[in-house]
Structure formats: C-alpha cells, structure tokens
C-alpha cells in the first residue's frame, strides 16, 4: 500500500484542505505536468505546414498521445495500490518535461508520434497517485480534495497554450526547451513533499472514511461492474466533446488556409486559455457543490447547460464568443472530479486503479473521439464537425440518470 498517502481527517474544511502541504504539492505538480499535456495544440498550425499534415493526421497524433498516457494509467494505478511508487510520480513529471520540450526536433510525422507517445507515459505515471492522495487528504470531502488537485491540472492545461504560443512566436519550436526549467522544478517539489510524508504519515487503508465500511460501500461493490461501465460511458461522452474543443480551437481561430501570423496565433491561445480557465472554475465548483447538494444533481444539470453554451460559442464572434467559451469550459468540466470520486467508491480497495481507469482508460475514448472529429472535419468542415459534438453532453446527462438508478449510493453528497 502506498506509504506516501496522507491519513484522512475527520472532516477538514476547505481552507484546511487548501493549506495541506501534500495536497498543495501534488496540485502544483499536476499544474506543471499538465502544462506539458497541452503543448501539442498550439504546435499544430506550424506542424501542419512544416510536416505537411492534414486534420486527420493532427487528430491522430493527439489521439495517440492521449491513448499512450491513458492506457498506462490503470497499470500505474495498480502499482500505486500495492507498492511505494512516489518516485514514479516524480519521474513522470521530469520525463514529460524532457520529451515534450523536444517536439521541435521531430523531423517527420513518425518521429513526432514517437516523441509524443513516449512523453505520454510520464503523464500516465503521475495522475493515479496524485488523485489517490488528493482524495484521502479530503477525507469525507473527497470531491473537494480531488477538485483542488484537478484545478491545478486544469490551470496548467490552460497555461500550456499561452506559454507555448509565446515561446513559438519568439523562438520557434526549438525554444520549447525552455520549459525544462519549470518541469524539473515541479518534479522536485512533488518529490520533496512525498519524501517528507513517507514513513511518517500512517496509511489510511482503502479509500473510505475510516470506520465507515457501511452498507453503502458493500452496495457499491455489488454493482461495481454495471456502475463502472456507465461511469466510463459518461466520461467518454464528456471527454470526446471537451478534448475536441481543446484540440481544434486553435485551428478554428487561425484557419487552415490563412497565412499563419503571430496575431492570430496569439488570439487562438487566448481563446483556448479562457476556455480552460472556465474549466478550472468548473472543476472546483463541481467538487464543492457535489459535497453539499448531491452528485447526480450537480453533474446532470451542468451537462444539460453545456450543449447550448457550446453551440452558441461555435456560432458567435467577439466578446460574446469569449464569454461562451469560458461558460462551455466551466460547465463541461463540473462532473470531472465527481466521476473520479465515484469510481474510487465503486472500487474502495483499489483507489489507485479506479483513479487510473477514470483518468486514463475512459479518456482514451475521448482521444479517439477527437480523431474521429478530425476525420469528419476533413469531409464536412471543422465547424460542422464541432457543432455535432453539442449532442454529447446531453447524452452524458441522461447517462447520469441511469447511474442514479443502478448505483443510488453514489448520488448523495458526503455525510
């Protein structure tokens, strides 16, 4: 069992959670890690020109990057449930930093795929352990703890395009090597925090509130396969729409046929940044609401509102489009931390594996969906392909109602 996990307090307040050193450290590590996880989209306009790529090829490299990181997460989560893997989390951040900063060295499409897929393994190594620690620190407010952890990742995801665009505009793709500095710093911070907690913080056992092995958890076990299957479908729908927006917004703004300039590249990075800032707010808000008013209510309501926000964003311009981009990002990501906690409660004695499944395996379908969206865009146009994605949040909302029926114990807020 992981030795670097913090014991679950009885019921920490939000401020207490925000001051927890281990939670702050893994959250900062998540921020740094996910800066590198979102470097690719802002390189696409240049790579399409220099490596002669089309939309389908762009979608495929993004999909392979997601698949390599996602499919490896259940494996790393399985290890986190059984052995001390703090060094994997540290190594994962450093590994990502080294490889993603070398994208400019890719000389053809094959080398680009190899570099990004190898880099994604670092992403897979970090996430399960970080999510498991965040949930246990949260105690009965597990959704809030995971929300703070995921907030760091989404902020990093939002900063990634801004930093990447600024570097490319000034130094080209080779300038991405500058990102090695924050990458190695993030690895050092996480390593130090886990080292200080190792051997000093008692193990909290399975991811349940201490002494709370109640009928609720036994019921979760009895429906684990059906509940987990529905949960994976929910995350797949949500992730397909979200990942496609993140991947193709830079191309929507710059336009494939336009002469690439620093002006439209900067505009694309700002749009993507604002969408991801909205997603960060949504993650934090989702966890807080779920711990107070209920999980199904929070998730289904947000996803129903996501569809019109996405549609209007795609078909408006100017300030209104900026506001709608933030709204779409906020609403679609409300359910993200909640689904992680639900999976951990369905599999209470395999929290690392459950985290890896939701953060990893389910997102593979989102990555595949982004590729499919790219292929459709090659035949129908990017705007048309993106517009069809507005149906997916509605489908996910309906699936939450199915989940409430098959796993009612997961729908309530923390006691």
N, C-alpha and C positions, 0 to 999 in steps of 0.2 A: 504493500500500500504506500502511496506517495507520502514521503516524510515531510515534504515542504508545504503541506496544506495547513492553513490556519484553522483552529478549533472554532466551531460555530457558536457564537454568542447567543444568549437567550433571545434578545430582540433589539439589535442595535438600531439607533436612529439613523436617518440619512446623513447627518453631519458626522456621526461616529464612523459610518462606512467611508465617507469621503476623507477621513483622516487616517484610515488604516494603512499602514506603510506597505504591507504586502499587496493590498488591492491597488494602491496608487502606483506601485512599481510595475505590476503586471499590466495595469492600464496604460502606463507610459510606454511599456514595451509593445503593447498592442498598437498604440499610435504609431510608433516608429515602424513596426513590421508592416502595417497597412499602408504607410506611405509608399513602400515598395510594391505592395499588392495592387496599386493603382497608377503605376508609372506607365504601363502599356498604352492606355487610350490616347494620351497626348503625344505618343510617338507615332501613332498610326498615320496621320497626314504625311509625315516625312517618309515613313517606311513604305507607304503605298507608292510614293514617287521613286524612291531610290531602289527599292527591291521589286518594283513593278507588281504590286499586289492588287487584288480586287476585293470587294466587300466580303465575299465568301472566305477568302484566304485570311482576311483580318479577323472575321468571326471565328475561324478555325483555330488560329493561334491563341486567341483569348479563351476559347473553349478548352484547348489542351492545357493551358496554364491553370485554369480552374480545376480541371479533372485531375491533374497531377497532384495539386495541393489538396483537393477534396478527398480523393480516393485514399490518400495516405493518412488522413486524419483519424479514421477509425482504428487503424493499426497503431498509430502513436497514442491514441486514447486508451487502447487496450494495454499498452505498455505502462501508461500513467496509472492505471488501476492496480498494477502489480509490482512495479519496481520504482526506485527513485530515479526520476527522469528529468531532474531540474536542468541538467546540462543540455538536454535536447532542446528545451525552450530557448536557452541562451544561444546554442549553436544555430538554431533555426533562424533567429534574427540576423546573426552575423552572416550566415550562408546566403540569405536573401539579399543582404546588402551588397555582398561581393558580386553575385551573379547579375542582379538587376541593374547594377551600375555599369555593367559591361555590355549592355544591349547595343551600344554604338559600335561594338566590334563585330557584330553579325555581318557577314559578307554575302549571305543569300538567305532564302526563306528557310531552308533546312537548319542552318546554324542558329537562326532566330528561334525556331521551335525548340531546339535542343537546349539553348541557354535558358529560355523561359520555363521549360518543363523541369529542368534541374533546380532552378531557383524556387519553384513552387513547393518542392519538398520541405524547404525551410518553413514555409507557411503552414504546411501540414504538421510539422513538429511542434510549433508554438501554440496553436489555438486550443487543443483539447485540455492541456494542463492549465492554461490561463483561465479558461471558462470554469473549470472544476474548482480552482482556488477562489475565484470570484464568488461562486455560488456558496461555498462553505463559509466564507467570510460573512456573507449576508445572513446566515442563519435562517430565521423564519422569513426574512425579507430577501429571499433568494433572487426574485426577479429584479429587485433594486440593485443588488450586488452585481448581477450579470449585466444589467443596464449600464452601470458605470463602466464596467470592463469593456462592453461593446461600444460605449460612447467614445472611448479612447481610440478604438479601431476605426470608427467612422470619421472621427476628426482627422486621423492620419490619412484615411481614404480621400477625404476632402482636400487635404493639403497636398497630396501627391500630384494631382494635375497642375496646381499652381506652381509648385516647386519645379516640376518637370518642364512646364512651359517656359518659366523664367530662365532655366538653365539652357534649354534648347535655343531660345531666342538669342542668348548672349554667346554661347559656346558650342552649340550644336550637340548632337547626340553623344559625342565623346565627353562632353562636360558632365554627363551624369555620374562620372566617377566621384564628383564632389559629395554625392550622397553617402559615400562610405563613412564619412565622419559621424553624422547622426546615427547611422546604422550600428556602428561599433559602440557608440555611447549607449544606445538603447540596450544592447546585449549586456553591457557592463552593469547597468542599473538593475536589470532583472536578475542577473547572476548574483549580485551583491545582496539583494533582498532575499532571495531564496536561500543563499548561504547562511544568512543570519537566522532564518527561521528553521533551517534544517536541524533536527535533533533537539530543538528547544520547544517547539510547539507540538503539543500532543496531537495524535492522529484522531480525527473526528469520525472515522469509520465511514459507512455508506452515507450517501447524500440524502439524509433525512435529518430532521431536527432531533437532537439527542433525546432518547426515551420516547420518541413518537412513532414507533413501529406499530401503527394503528391499522384498523380495517381499511382505511383509505389507501395505504401502501400495499396491503395484500390484494385489494381490489385492482389496483393499478397493475400488479404483476399478472393477475388472471386475464387481463385484456391487453397485455403488453403488445402482442403481435398486431392485433387489429388497430389499437390506438396508435402504435408507432407507424403503421402503414399509412393511416390517414394523415398523421402529422407530417410524414415525409412528402405526401402529395401536396399538402398546404404550403410547405416551404418551397417545393418545386414551382408551384404557380407564382408565388410571391417573388421568388428568386429569378425566374425567367423574365418577368416584366422589369424588375429592378436592374438586373445585370445588363439587359439590353439597353435600357436608358443610359446607364453608366458608360457602356461600350460605344454607343453610337451618337451620343450628344455632340462630341467634338466634330464628327463628320456631318451631322445635321447643320451645325453652325458654320463650319468652314466651307462645306460644299465640295464634293469630289472634283468638280470641273473648274473651280476657282483657282486663281493663282494664289498659292499659299503666301500669306504675309504675317508679320508679327501682330498686326492689328486684329485680324480675325482669329488667329491662334489664341491671343490673349482673351478675346471675347468668349471663345469656346471654353477656355479654362475657368473663366469666371462663372459661366452658366453651370458647369459641372461642379464647381466648388459650392455654389449656393444650393444646388440640389442635395449635395452631400451634407452640408450644414443642416438643412432641413431634416435629413435622415438621422443625423446625430441627435437633434432635439426629439425626434420621434422615438428613438430607442430609449432615451432617458424617460420621456413622458410615459411610454408604454409600460415600462417596469414599475414605475410609481403608481400608475392607475391600476395595474393588474394586482398589486399587493393590497389595494384598498377597495376596489369596486368589483373585482372579478376579471378573470382572464378572457373567457369567451366573449363577454360583452365588449371588452376593450378592443380585442382583435377584429371581430366581425364588423363593428361599427367603423373602425378606421379603414378597413379594406373596401367597404362599400363606398366610402367617400373618395378613395384613391382613384377610382375609374374616371369620374368626371374631371378631377384635377389633372390627370394625365392627358385626357383628350383635349381639354382647353389649353393646356400648356403647348401641345404639339401644333395647335391651330391658331395661336395668337403671337403677337410680337411685342417688343418694347418692355416697359416696366411691368405690365400685366403678366407677360410670359415669365419674367424673373420671379414674381410672387408665386405664380402657379408651379414653377419648377421647385421652389422650396416647399410648397404645400404638398406636392406629389411625393417628394422625398421623405417628408415628415410622416405622412400617412402610411406609406407602404412599408416603412420600417418599424412601426409601432409594435408589430407582432414578433419581431425577430428575437429579442431577449426572452419573451414569454415562451416561445416554442422550445428554446434551449432548456429552460427550467422544466417544462412539461416532459421533455424527453428524459431528463435526469430523474424525474419522479416515476416515470414508467419503468426505468431501469435503475432503481435506487442503489443497488450494489455494484453497478458498473457505470459510475457517473462519467468517467473519462471516455469510455466507449460511447455512451449516449451523446456526450458533447461532440465527439468526433463524427458521429452519424449525422447529427443535425447541422453542424457547422461545415461538414465535409460532404458526405455521400449525397445528401439531399440537394446540395448546391451544384452537384455535377449536372443535374437536370436543368438547372438554371443556366449553366455554361453551355450545355448542348442547345438549350433554347436560344441563347444569344447567337450561336452559329446558324441555327435554322432561320432566325430573324434576318441574318446577313444574307443567306441564300435567297430568301423571299425578296429581300430588298434589291438584289441583283436583277430580279424579274419584274417586280411591281413598282419599285421606287422605295426609298428609305422611309419617307413619311407615311406611305400606305402600310408598310410592314410594321412600323411602330404603332400606328393607330389601332391595329388589330390587337395589340397587347393590352388594351384597356379592358378586355373581357376577362383577363386572368385574375386580377384582384377580386372581381365579383365571384369567380369560381372558388377562390380560396376562402372567401367569406362564407359561402354555402358549405364548404367542407368543415369549417369550424362548427357549424350547427350539427353536422354528422358526428364530429368528435365529441361534442357535448352529450350526445346520445350513447355512444359506445364507451366513453370514459368520463362519466359525470364528475368523478372526484377531481379531475384536472381543471374544472372550470371555475372553481372558487378561489377567492383571494386567500392569502396566508392567514393562519389563525392568529 
